Amino acid sequence: MDPPVDQALVSRVAQLDHATEALAGAPEFSKTTKVKRVLDALHRVLLQRGGCAAVRERAAALDEAGLFTGTDWAHPDILVPGFVGPSLRSGVIDTVVLEATSELRLVAIAAGEYTHPAVSAEDAKHFLSQVLAMNLEVLFSAPSEAERVKLGRVAHLIRDLFGYVADQIGYDSVLDKLGDEIWRVLRQRPIQVDHIKAMVTRIAVYREDPEVDLGASGQGLDRLISALFGPTEACREDPGVDVYRSRLDAMDAEGLEFEARGFARAMHDTGLVSPYHATLVRFLIEHNTYLLGEALGVSETGRTCLQRYPELVHCLIVEAVHPDAAQCLYGIALMLDRGILHQPPIVPSLWRQLALRLEPGVRQRLVDVFGPTPEPESRLLGGLLSMLGQPLGVGQGDNPTCQSARALSMWAYNDPDYLLQMVVWAARDDEIVMHFEGQPLSSKDSSGGVATTAPLDLDPVSQLLVPHLDRIYAEMIRRCADRPGDPHKWVNPEFHGWWSARGFNIDVDVATGNLIDLDDFVRQFYASYHLEYNGGQPLVHPQPAGVAVTDSAARYIGWHAITILRVAPDPDAVMRVYFFNPNNDSGQDWGDGVVVGTAGNGEKAGEGSLPFEQFASRLYIFHTDPLENGEPDRVPASAVQDTIGYIERSWGADRMPGTES
């Protein structure tokens, strides 16, 4: 028996068809007014049961009528999966409708119902799989209170859309892509992994639900699930930390050693720390400290630090590592492996941090963001240990504070005792004082910074320091407002540290935005950083730099602060620049074949990399030692022209001399 006909849907679809025909037949100058009528009709259809299928059936007609003309959706081959969720949650109805219709168009393409010249069926399915993987929670959870208040009925429209898309392309591919995406991000070893842990937790629950048929896919997620909920035999069935703790009491030394090694393997394999791991290390400190090195999985360097400073390491673990705040254990292991405890200021600084009491306002802000347990002092200490162990895992979150995030990473990487001092000032005094050309600048006295709202999505140390650093950075910029050229020439060395070279190179005229001295700029970068033209001198200190970020269509997006870490040949003997990007995920497609690598090209965890000429093509600011000029005249003209070609085809297209900015 056929299902009953939904008369409301029939009526809405008829209105949509009429509006689409009017749009298709309208001359170009009047299409704008016709598009609005189509969008209104689409909105009404999508709110009906069966609306997604109806729109999918009309995807080709809508596209050919000109619905997407003049928008980013007119080019489905350059759309970015990560933008779909934010567009749908924007609350702007026309944007939501266009995004939803675009996804349904891709469903039709994936099914072979619509042949699009720019997107194959396989590409369409791959894109949709990525979209679903990034928005998987929508498939399995009701709208939150915030969504209901902000989005109203649109919250359910979004869930209907994702549910329909998943039904059409299959859940198997969703989980496969989700696993790939999680592993790709984890290989970069970010400090903030709460969202990844939450996603793995949801997947673990979904896979146990007998009503959800996930087929045979998602097996790549098994290692992630077990790393969190059952890394070893004694906690394989996820019994809860209390039960697991009681099992530890009954184990002999051999059993404890087996547990310790299992946890260490899981932690270093995934970058995730299980609450059971925290339970074990706290037990070992009380009953068998000899196995602590095994449980941390540290190298010979780490073992030496552990043996030399056992009391400090034990106190750090007891204070910072808890089952509900376990992740910092990974930072402790990596910090020990870095050997920084052998630097004279570090050990006394960490003892000072253990005794530090927070200023009441600071304490409350940390509680407001992270909750009351563990205590904010412990939460901050754990975040600090994570940053010291993972200096390239710092992220700026959804905040325009790349300068501050870069500075924190650079200090943790290159000057950890300075970072430790910064934390004390901000935590104890709720103030930071830095100097600009000999004059003190207080974060209390400085007016607003780049960020217009308080950050809420950062690690504990960034949460504490970024508001102070942001204000000081903005004040330094203001002090240079009347100087010619780019203020970063003076600000970067003062803000980041003495090792930021004083020689300053820029290929953009600040007044006009046009490119200047491009040939000299490219040659000087090669001569300063490329090992074949700088005398084979590896980079000694990380250097701040500025890049022109472009999208996957090579269109200019904005200026962005990064750190050049090193230049070296990759495993295929291609000279690459390895750099730190504070933008949370270094793996980005910058268009024209410029795709940032994060693994497989000799990258260390947290590094992004590009072939030298491709990196140079997105660079617009770099620092050099003015007394070490290299050999710019030896740089081949072909290398310079290759780099300039990338610039001309991307962010420099309308910035060449003689063009309008």
C-alpha positions as CSV (number, residue, x, y, z in Angstrom):
1,M,0.0,0.0,0.0
2,D,1.4,3.4,-1.0
3,P,2.0,5.9,1.8
4,P,-0.6,8.7,2.0
5,V,0.0,11.8,0.0
6,D,1.1,14.8,2.1
7,Q,-1.1,17.5,0.7
8,A,0.8,20.3,2.4
9,L,4.0,19.1,0.6
10,V,2.2,18.8,-2.7
11,S,1.1,22.4,-2.4
12,R,4.5,23.7,-1.4
13,V,6.2,21.8,-4.2
14,A,3.8,23.2,-6.8
15,Q,4.7,26.7,-5.6
16,L,8.4,25.8,-5.8
17,D,8.0,24.5,-9.4
18,H,6.2,27.6,-10.4
19,A,8.9,29.9,-8.9
20,T,11.7,27.8,-10.5
21,E,10.1,28.2,-13.9
22,A,9.8,31.9,-13.5
23,L,13.5,32.1,-12.5
24,A,14.6,30.1,-15.4
25,G,12.7,32.3,-17.9
26,A,13.6,35.6,-16.4
27,P,16.2,37.9,-18.1
28,E,19.5,38.3,-16.2
29,F,18.6,41.8,-14.9
30,S,15.5,40.6,-13.0
31,K,16.7,37.2,-11.7
32,T,17.6,38.6,-8.3
33,T,14.0,39.3,-7.4
34,K,12.9,35.8,-8.8
35,V,15.6,34.1,-6.7
36,K,14.1,35.4,-3.5
37,R,10.8,33.8,-4.4
38,V,12.5,30.5,-5.1
39,L,14.3,30.6,-1.7
40,D,11.1,31.3,0.1
41,A,9.4,28.3,-1.6
42,L,12.4,26.1,-0.9
43,H,12.3,27.0,2.8
44,R,8.6,26.0,3.0
45,V,9.3,22.7,1.2
46,L,12.3,21.8,3.3
47,L,10.2,22.2,6.5
48,Q,7.8,19.5,5.3
49,R,8.2,15.7,5.7
50,G,9.6,14.4,2.5
51,G,10.9,17.9,1.5
52,C,14.5,16.8,1.1
53,A,13.6,14.2,-1.5
54,A,11.4,16.7,-3.4
55,V,14.3,19.2,-3.5
56,R,16.7,16.6,-4.6
57,E,14.5,15.6,-7.5
58,R,14.5,19.2,-8.6
59,A,18.2,19.9,-8.0
60,A,19.2,20.0,-11.7
61,A,16.3,22.3,-12.6
62,L,17.1,24.6,-9.7
63,D,20.8,24.7,-10.6
64,E,20.1,25.3,-14.3
65,A,17.6,28.0,-13.5
66,G,20.3,30.0,-11.9
67,L,19.6,29.6,-8.2
68,F,23.3,29.5,-7.3
69,T,24.5,32.1,-9.8
70,G,26.8,34.7,-8.2
71,T,27.3,32.7,-5.0
72,D,30.1,30.4,-3.8
73,W,27.6,27.5,-4.3
74,A,27.8,28.2,-8.1
75,H,31.2,26.3,-8.0
76,P,30.6,23.0,-6.1
77,D,34.1,21.8,-7.0
78,I,35.7,24.4,-4.6
79,L,33.2,24.1,-1.7
80,V,34.8,23.3,1.7
81,P,33.1,20.6,3.8
82,G,34.1,22.4,7.1
83,F,32.0,25.4,6.1
84,V,28.7,23.5,5.7
85,G,27.9,23.1,9.4
86,P,28.5,26.8,10.2
87,S,26.4,27.9,7.2
88,L,23.5,25.8,8.3
89,R,23.7,27.0,11.9
90,S,24.1,30.7,10.8
91,G,20.5,31.4,11.4
92,V,20.3,33.3,8.1
93,I,17.4,31.6,6.4
94,D,18.5,32.3,2.8
95,T,22.0,30.9,3.6
96,V,20.6,27.8,5.3
97,V,18.3,27.2,2.3
98,L,21.1,27.6,-0.3
99,E,23.4,25.4,1.7
100,A,20.8,22.7,2.2
101,T,19.8,22.8,-1.5
102,S,23.5,22.5,-2.5
103,E,23.9,19.4,-0.4
104,L,20.8,17.8,-2.0
105,R,22.2,18.7,-5.4
106,L,25.3,16.7,-4.5
107,V,23.1,13.8,-3.4
108,A,21.5,13.8,-6.9
109,I,25.0,14.0,-8.5
110,A,26.3,11.1,-6.3
111,A,23.3,9.0,-7.3
112,G,23.9,9.7,-11.0
113,E,20.7,11.5,-11.5
114,Y,22.4,14.8,-12.4
115,T,25.6,15.1,-14.3
116,H,27.5,18.2,-13.3
117,P,30.5,19.3,-15.4
118,A,32.7,20.2,-12.4
119,V,31.8,17.4,-9.9
120,S,31.8,13.7,-10.5
121,A,29.5,11.3,-8.6
122,E,32.5,10.0,-6.7
123,D,33.6,13.5,-5.7
124,A,30.1,14.4,-4.6
125,K,29.9,11.3,-2.4
126,H,33.3,12.0,-0.9
127,F,32.3,15.6,-0.1
128,L,29.0,14.5,1.5
129,S,30.9,11.9,3.6
130,Q,33.2,14.6,4.9
131,V,30.3,16.9,5.7
132,L,28.5,14.1,7.6
133,A,31.7,13.1,9.4
134,M,32.2,16.7,10.6
135,N,28.5,17.0,11.8
136,L,27.9,13.5,13.0
137,E,26.4,14.5,16.3
138,V,23.5,16.0,14.3
139,L,22.5,12.5,13.1
140,F,22.1,11.1,16.6
141,S,21.1,13.9,19.0
142,A,18.1,16.2,19.4
143,P,18.7,20.0,19.2
144,S,20.3,21.6,22.2
145,E,18.6,24.3,24.1
146,A,20.9,26.9,22.4
147,E,20.0,25.5,19.0
148,R,16.3,25.6,19.8
149,V,16.4,29.2,20.9
150,K,18.6,30.4,18.1
151,L,17.4,28.3,15.2
152,G,13.8,27.3,16.0
153,R,12.4,25.0,13.4
154,V,15.6,25.3,11.3
155,A,17.3,23.1,13.9
156,H,15.0,20.2,12.9
157,L,15.4,21.1,9.2
158,I,19.1,20.6,9.6
159,R,18.6,17.2,11.3
160,D,16.2,16.1,8.6
161,L,18.7,17.1,5.9
162,F,21.7,15.3,7.5
163,G,19.5,12.2,8.2
164,Y,18.3,12.2,4.6
165,V,21.9,12.6,3.2
166,A,23.2,9.8,5.4
167,D,20.4,7.5,4.4
168,Q,21.2,8.1,0.7
169,I,25.0,7.7,0.8
170,G,25.2,5.2,3.7
171,Y,26.5,5.3,7.3
172,D,29.5,3.2,6.4
173,S,31.2,5.9,4.6
174,V,30.4,8.4,7.3
175,L,32.3,6.4,9.9
176,D,35.2,5.6,7.6
177,K,35.6,9.3,6.8
178,L,35.1,10.3,10.5
179,G,37.9,7.9,11.5
180,D,40.2,9.2,8.8
181,E,39.5,12.8,9.9
182,I,40.0,12.1,13.6
183,W,43.3,10.3,12.9
184,R,44.4,13.2,10.6
185,V,43.9,15.7,13.3
186,L,45.4,13.6,16.1
187,R,48.6,13.1,14.1
188,Q,49.1,16.8,14.6
189,R,48.9,16.2,18.4
190,P,46.7,19.2,19.4
191,I,46.5,20.1,23.1
192,Q,42.7,20.5,22.9
193,V,41.2,17.1,22.2
194,D,38.0,17.3,24.2
195,H,35.9,17.6,21.1
196,I,37.6,14.5,19.6
197,K,37.1,12.6,22.8
198,A,33.4,13.6,22.8
199,M,33.1,12.4,19.2
200,V,34.8,9.1,19.9
201,T,32.5,8.6,22.9
202,R,29.4,9.2,20.8
203,I,30.6,6.8,18.2
204,A,31.2,4.2,20.9
205,V,27.7,4.6,22.1
206,Y,26.2,4.5,18.5
207,R,28.1,1.3,17.7
208,E,26.5,-0.4,20.8
209,D,23.0,0.6,19.8
210,P,21.3,-2.4,18.2
211,E,18.9,-0.1,16.3
212,V,21.7,1.6,14.5
213,D,23.0,-0.5,11.6
214,L,26.6,0.6,10.9
215,G,27.5,-2.4,8.8
216,A,31.1,-3.5,8.8
217,S,32.6,0.0,8.6
218,G,34.1,2.2,11.2
219,Q,36.7,-0.4,12.2
220,G,39.4,2.3,12.0
221,L,37.7,3.8,15.0
222,D,38.2,0.7,17.2
223,R,41.7,1.8,18.2
224,L,40.4,5.2,19.2
225,I,37.6,3.8,21.2
226,S,39.8,1.2,23.0
227,A,42.4,3.9,23.7
228,L,39.8,5.8,25.8
229,F,37.7,3.1,27.2
230,G,39.7,-0.1,27.3
231,P,43.4,0.1,26.4
232,T,44.4,-2.9,28.6
233,E,43.0,-6.2,29.5
234,A,42.0,-5.1,33.0
235,C,39.7,-2.4,31.8
236,R,38.7,-3.9,28.4
237,E,35.0,-3.9,29.2
238,D,35.1,-0.3,30.6
239,P,34.2,-1.2,34.2
240,G,34.6,2.3,35.7
241,V,37.6,3.8,37.5
242,D,36.5,2.6,40.9
243,V,36.3,-1.0,39.8
244,Y,39.6,-0.7,37.9
245,R,41.3,0.8,41.0
246,S,40.2,-2.2,43.0
247,R,41.7,-4.5,40.4
248,L,45.0,-2.8,40.6
249,D,45.2,-3.7,44.3
250,A,45.1,-7.4,43.4
251,M,47.8,-7.3,40.7
252,D,51.3,-8.5,41.1
253,A,54.3,-6.6,39.6
254,E,54.2,-8.4,36.3
255,G,50.5,-7.6,35.9
256,L,51.1,-3.9,36.7
257,E,54.0,-3.8,34.2
258,F,51.7,-5.2,31.5
259,E,49.1,-2.6,32.3
260,A,51.7,0.2,32.2
261,R,53.1,-0.8,28.8
262,G,49.6,-1.2,27.4
263,F,48.5,2.3,28.4
264,A,51.8,3.9,27.2
265,R,51.3,2.3,23.8
266,A,47.7,3.5,23.5
267,M,48.7,7.0,24.6
268,H,51.6,7.5,22.2
269,D,49.8,5.8,19.3
270,T,46.7,8.1,19.5
271,G,47.7,11.1,21.5
272,L,44.6,10.4,23.8
273,V,44.8,9.6,27.5
274,S,42.2,7.3,29.1
275,P,40.8,8.0,32.6
276,Y,42.1,4.5,33.5
277,H,45.6,5.6,32.6
278,A,45.3,8.5,35.1
279,T,44.1,6.0,37.7
280,L,47.1,3.7,37.1
281,V,49.8,6.4,37.4
282,R,48.3,7.7,40.6
283,F,48.3,4.1,41.9
284,L,52.0,3.6,40.8
285,I,53.1,6.7,42.7
286,E,51.7,5.2,45.9
287,H,52.8,1.6,45.4
288,N,55.3,1.1,42.6
289,T,57.1,4.2,41.3
290,Y,59.6,2.0,39.5
291,L,57.0,1.4,36.8
292,L,56.2,5.0,36.2
293,G,58.6,5.4,33.3
294,E,56.9,2.4,31.6
295,A,53.4,3.9,32.2
296,L,54.6,7.2,30.6
297,G,56.3,5.5,27.7
298,V,59.2,7.9,28.0
299,S,62.5,7.7,26.1
300,E,66.0,7.5,27.7
301,T,66.0,11.3,28.0
302,G,62.6,11.2,29.8
303,R,63.8,8.4,32.1
304,T,66.8,10.4,33.1
305,C,64.7,13.4,34.0
306,L,62.3,11.2,35.9
307,Q,65.2,9.6,37.8
308,R,66.8,12.9,38.6
309,Y,63.6,14.7,39.7
310,P,61.3,12.0,41.0
311,E,59.7,14.1,43.7
312,L,58.8,16.9,41.4
313,V,57.3,14.6,38.7
314,H,55.3,12.8,41.4
315,C,53.9,16.0,42.7
316,L,53.0,17.2,39.3
317,I,51.1,14.1,38.5
318,V,49.3,14.0,41.9
319,E,48.3,17.6,41.5
320,A,47.4,17.7,37.8
321,V,46.5,14.2,36.6
322,H,43.0,13.0,37.6
323,P,40.6,10.6,35.9
324,D,38.4,13.5,34.8
325,A,41.5,15.5,33.7
326,A,43.8,12.8,32.3
327,Q,44.9,14.4,29.1
328,C,47.8,16.4,30.6
329,L,49.6,13.1,31.3
330,Y,50.6,13.0,27.6
331,G,52.0,16.5,28.0
332,I,54.1,15.3,31.0
333,A,55.5,12.4,29.1
334,L,56.5,14.6,26.2
335,M,57.9,17.3,28.5
336,L,60.2,14.7,30.1
337,D,61.3,13.5,26.7
338,R,62.2,17.1,25.7
339,G,64.6,17.2,28.6
340,I,63.7,20.7,29.6
341,L,63.9,19.8,33.3
342,H,67.7,20.0,32.8
343,Q,67.4,23.7,32.0
344,P,68.3,25.4,35.4
345,P,65.2,27.7,35.7
346,I,62.6,25.0,34.9
347,V,62.6,22.9,38.0
348,P,62.3,25.8,40.5
349,S,59.7,27.4,38.3
350,L,57.5,24.2,38.4
351,W,57.9,24.0,42.2
352,R,56.7,27.6,42.3
353,Q,53.8,26.8,40.0
354,L,52.8,23.9,42.4
355,A,52.6,26.4,45.3
356,L,50.9,29.1,43.3
357,R,47.5,30.4,44.5
358,L,45.3,32.2,41.9
359,E,44.0,35.7,42.2
360,P,40.3,35.4,43.0
361,G,39.1,36.9,39.7
362,V,41.4,34.6,37.7
363,R,40.2,31.6,39.7
364,Q,36.6,32.4,39.0
365,R,37.2,32.8,35.3
366,L,38.8,29.4,35.0
367,V,35.9,27.8,37.0
368,D,33.4,29.5,34.7
369,V,35.1,28.0,31.6
370,F,36.3,24.6,32.8
371,G,34.1,23.9,35.8
372,P,35.0,23.4,39.5
373,T,36.7,20.0,39.3
374,P,39.5,19.6,39.3
375,E,40.4,22.7,41.2
376,P,41.4,25.6,38.8
377,E,45.0,25.5,40.1
378,S,45.2,21.9,39.0
379,R,43.5,22.6,35.7
380,L,45.9,25.4,35.0
381,L,48.9,23.3,36.0
382,G,47.7,20.5,33.7
383,G,47.3,22.9,30.8
384,L,50.8,24.3,31.4
385,L,52.4,20.8,31.4
386,S,50.5,20.1,28.1
387,M,51.8,23.2,26.5
388,L,55.4,22.5,27.7
389,G,55.2,19.0,26.2
390,Q,53.2,20.0,23.1
391,P,54.4,23.5,22.1
392,L,53.1,23.0,18.5
393,G,49.7,21.8,19.8
394,V,48.6,25.4,20.7
395,G,45.5,26.6,18.9
396,Q,43.8,30.0,18.7
397,G,40.3,28.6,18.7
398,D,37.6,30.6,17.0
399,N,39.4,33.8,17.9
400,P,41.4,36.4,15.8
401,T,44.3,36.0,18.1
402,C,46.9,34.2,16.0
403,Q,49.6,36.5,17.2
404,S,49.1,35.6,20.9
405,A,48.7,31.9,20.1
406,R,51.9,32.0,18.1
407,A,53.8,33.7,20.9
408,L,52.7,31.1,23.5
409,S,53.8,28.3,21.2
410,M,57.1,30.0,20.5
411,W,57.8,30.5,24.2
412,A,56.9,27.0,25.1
413,Y,59.1,25.8,22.2
414,N,62.1,28.1,22.6
415,D,61.9,29.8,26.0
416,P,59.8,27.7,28.4
417,D,61.0,29.5,31.6
418,Y,59.7,32.8,30.2
419,L,56.3,31.1,29.6
420,L,56.3,29.9,33.2
421,Q,57.0,33.4,34.4
422,M,54.1,34.8,32.2
423,V,51.7,32.3,33.8
424,V,52.7,33.4,37.3
425,W,52.2,37.1,36.5
426,A,48.8,36.5,35.0
427,A,47.6,34.0,37.5
428,R,48.9,35.7,40.7
429,D,48.5,39.4,39.7
430,D,45.9,39.2,36.9
431,E,48.3,41.4,35.0
432,I,51.2,41.1,32.5
433,V,53.8,43.8,32.0
434,M,55.9,43.7,28.8
435,H,58.2,46.3,27.4
436,F,58.2,48.0,24.0
437,E,61.4,49.9,23.1
438,G,62.2,50.3,26.8
439,Q,58.8,51.4,27.9
440,P,56.6,49.2,30.2
441,L,53.2,48.2,28.9
442,S,50.6,46.8,31.3
443,S,47.8,44.6,30.2
444,K,45.6,46.3,32.8
445,D,46.3,49.8,31.3
446,S,46.1,48.8,27.7
447,S,42.7,49.2,26.0
448,G,41.0,46.6,23.9
449,G,42.8,44.1,21.7
450,V,42.1,42.3,18.5
451,A,39.5,40.0,20.1
452,T,36.2,41.7,20.8
453,T,34.8,39.0,23.2
454,A,36.4,36.9,25.8
455,P,37.6,33.5,24.4
456,L,35.9,30.4,25.6
457,D,37.4,27.6,23.5
458,L,41.1,27.7,24.4
459,D,43.3,25.5,26.6
460,P,43.8,26.6,30.2
461,V,47.0,28.5,29.7
462,S,45.7,30.3,26.6
463,Q,42.5,31.1,28.4
464,L,44.6,32.8,31.1
465,L,47.2,34.6,29.0
466,V,45.6,35.4,25.6
467,P,43.4,38.3,26.9
468,H,46.5,39.9,28.4
469,L,48.7,39.3,25.4
470,D,46.0,40.5,23.0
471,R,45.7,43.8,24.7
472,I,49.5,44.3,24.9
473,Y,50.0,43.3,21.2
474,A,47.3,45.8,20.2
475,E,48.9,48.5,22.3
476,M,52.3,47.9,20.6
477,I,50.6,48.2,17.2
478,R,49.0,51.5,18.3
479,R,52.5,52.8,19.3
480,C,53.6,52.3,15.7
481,A,50.5,53.8,14.1
482,D,52.3,56.9,12.8
483,R,55.4,55.1,11.5
484,P,55.7,54.3,7.8
485,G,55.4,50.7,6.6
486,D,54.1,47.7,8.5
487,P,54.1,47.9,12.3
488,H,55.2,44.3,12.7
489,K,58.7,45.4,11.8
490,W,59.0,46.8,15.3
491,V,56.3,44.8,17.1
492,N,57.4,41.2,16.3
493,P,60.8,41.3,18.0
494,E,59.5,43.2,21.0
495,F,56.5,40.9,21.4
496,H,58.0,37.5,20.7
497,G,61.5,37.7,21.9
498,W,65.1,38.8,21.2
499,W,65.6,35.9,18.8
500,S,63.1,37.4,16.3
501,A,65.6,38.8,13.7
502,R,65.6,42.5,13.3
503,G,65.8,42.4,9.5
504,F,62.3,42.9,8.1
505,N,61.1,42.0,4.6
506,I,57.7,42.7,3.2
507,D,56.4,42.5,-0.4
508,V,53.2,44.5,0.1
509,D,52.9,48.3,0.1
510,V,50.9,49.0,3.2
511,A,49.3,52.2,1.8
512,T,48.0,50.6,-1.4
513,G,48.0,46.9,-0.8
514,N,49.9,46.3,-4.0
515,L,52.9,44.1,-4.4
516,I,56.4,45.7,-4.4
517,D,60.0,44.6,-4.9
518,L,58.7,41.1,-5.5
519,D,61.8,39.7,-7.2
520,D,64.1,41.0,-4.4
521,F,61.7,39.7,-1.8
522,V,61.6,36.2,-3.2
523,R,65.4,36.1,-3.7
524,Q,66.1,37.3,-0.2
525,F,63.8,34.7,1.3
526,Y,65.6,32.0,-0.6
527,A,69.0,33.4,0.4
528,S,68.0,33.6,4.0
529,Y,66.3,30.3,4.5
530,H,67.0,27.9,1.6
531,L,70.0,25.7,2.5
532,E,71.4,25.8,-1.0
533,Y,71.7,29.6,-0.9
534,N,72.3,30.5,2.8
535,G,75.6,28.6,3.2
536,G,73.8,25.4,4.4
537,Q,72.9,27.1,7.7
538,P,69.8,25.5,9.4
539,L,67.4,27.8,11.2
540,V,68.6,28.4,14.8
541,H,65.6,30.0,16.3
542,P,61.9,29.8,15.1
543,Q,61.0,33.0,13.3
544,P,57.7,34.8,13.1
545,A,56.3,35.3,9.6
546,G,53.1,36.4,7.9
547,V,51.3,34.6,5.2
548,A,48.4,35.6,2.8
549,V,45.9,32.8,3.4
550,T,43.9,31.7,0.4
551,D,41.0,29.4,0.0
552,S,40.8,26.2,-2.1
553,A,40.2,28.4,-5.2
554,A,43.4,30.4,-4.4
555,R,41.3,33.5,-3.5
556,Y,42.7,35.8,-0.8
557,I,41.2,35.3,2.6
558,G,43.4,37.4,5.0
559,W,46.7,37.9,6.7
560,H,47.8,35.3,9.2
561,A,50.6,34.9,11.7
562,I,52.7,31.7,11.6
563,T,56.1,30.5,12.8
564,I,58.9,29.2,10.5
565,L,60.4,26.3,12.4
566,R,62.9,24.8,10.0
567,V,63.8,24.2,6.4
568,A,65.0,20.8,5.3
569,P,64.7,18.3,2.5
570,D,61.8,15.9,2.8
571,P,62.1,12.1,2.3
572,D,61.9,12.6,-1.4
573,A,64.7,15.2,-1.3
574,V,62.3,18.1,-2.0
575,M,63.3,21.2,0.0
576,R,60.4,22.1,2.3
577,V,59.5,24.8,4.9
578,Y,58.1,23.3,8.1
579,F,56.0,25.8,10.0
580,F,53.6,26.2,12.9
581,N,50.1,27.4,12.2
582,P,48.1,28.4,15.2
583,N,44.8,27.9,13.3
584,N,44.1,24.6,15.1
585,D,44.5,22.4,12.0
586,S,47.5,22.9,9.7
587,G,46.1,20.7,6.9
588,Q,44.6,23.2,4.5
589,D,44.1,23.6,0.8
590,W,45.3,27.0,-0.3
591,G,44.4,26.6,-3.9
592,D,46.4,26.2,-7.2
593,G,47.9,22.9,-5.9
594,V,49.2,24.5,-2.7
595,V,48.0,21.9,-0.1
596,V,49.7,22.1,3.3
597,G,51.0,18.7,4.5
598,T,50.8,17.5,8.1
599,A,52.2,14.0,7.7
600,G,54.1,11.9,5.2
601,N,56.6,14.6,4.2
602,G,58.9,14.5,7.2
603,E,56.7,16.6,9.4
604,K,57.0,16.4,13.2
605,A,53.8,16.3,15.2
606,G,52.2,19.8,15.0
607,E,54.1,21.0,11.9
608,G,52.6,22.0,8.6
609,S,54.9,21.9,5.5
610,L,55.0,23.0,1.9
611,P,57.6,22.8,-0.8
612,F,59.8,25.9,-0.6
613,E,58.5,27.7,-3.6
614,Q,54.9,27.1,-2.6
615,F,55.5,28.4,0.9
616,A,57.3,31.4,-0.4
617,S,54.3,32.2,-2.7
618,R,52.0,32.7,0.3
619,L,54.6,34.6,2.4
620,Y,54.3,38.3,2.7
621,I,56.4,39.1,5.8
622,F,59.6,37.4,7.1
623,H,62.5,38.3,9.4
624,T,66.2,37.9,8.7
625,D,69.5,38.8,10.4
626,P,70.5,41.9,8.5
627,L,74.2,40.8,8.8
628,E,73.5,37.4,7.2
629,N,72.3,38.0,3.7
630,G,73.1,34.7,2.0
631,E,73.6,34.6,-1.7
632,P,70.5,36.1,-3.4
633,D,72.2,36.4,-6.8
634,R,72.7,32.6,-6.9
635,V,69.0,31.9,-6.7
636,P,67.9,30.7,-10.2
637,A,65.6,33.0,-12.1
638,S,63.4,29.9,-12.8
639,A,62.8,29.4,-9.0
640,V,61.9,33.1,-8.6
641,Q,59.5,33.0,-11.5
642,D,57.9,29.8,-10.3
643,T,57.2,31.4,-6.9
644,I,55.9,34.6,-8.5
645,G,53.7,32.6,-10.8
646,Y,52.0,31.1,-7.7
647,I,51.5,34.6,-6.3
648,E,50.0,35.9,-9.6
649,R,47.6,33.1,-9.8
650,S,46.4,33.6,-6.2
651,W,46.3,36.4,-3.7
652,G,48.5,38.7,-5.9
653,A,46.2,38.6,-8.9
654,D,44.9,42.1,-8.4
655,R,47.9,43.4,-6.4
656,M,50.5,43.5,-9.2
657,P,52.0,47.0,-9.9
658,G,49.6,49.0,-12.0
659,T,46.5,47.1,-10.8
660,E,43.9,48.3,-8.3
661,S,44.1,46.8,-4.8
